[in-house]
Amino acid sequence: MKLNKLSICNIDILRQNQAIREAGAEDLLFCISINGKSLASSEIWDYVTEKKMKSILITQLEDTDDLNWFDLILNIGPNQGYNSSKYGVLYILDQITSAYKMRQKYFC
């Protein structure tokens, strides 16, 4: 995995699909889906498996049998109401970004 680029996609599905089509086996895909079900029937699976990309899902979904194509599923816990899921997602992304930047700083 290369540590020389960090790509952020907004919620526009067309831009997400374009970024995934341009990615390769050396890239790591993070998907964030609070309910996760939309990814079970998504064409993202085709791109990821075809390119042999590594993938991580961040979700609150407990039944992830349909999503076993992800290499790692990070469950941020059940919804506690008041749209609390956004805080768990922000924390996870902050930790991942910090670790990425530290590795990039010291190992590039």
HELIX and SHEET records of a PDB file:
HELIX    1   1 ILE A   13  GLU A   22  1                                  10    
HELIX    2   2 LYS A   37  ALA A   40  1                                   4    
HELIX    3   3 ILE A   44  LYS A   51  1                                   8    
HELIX    4   4 ASP A   65  LEU A   67  5                                   3    
HELIX    5   5 SER A   85  PHE A  107  1                                  23    
SHEET    1   A 3 LEU A  28  ILE A  32  0                                        
SHEET    2   A 3 LYS A  54  THR A  59  1                                        
SHEET    3   A 3 LEU A  72  ASN A  75  1                                        
END                                                                             
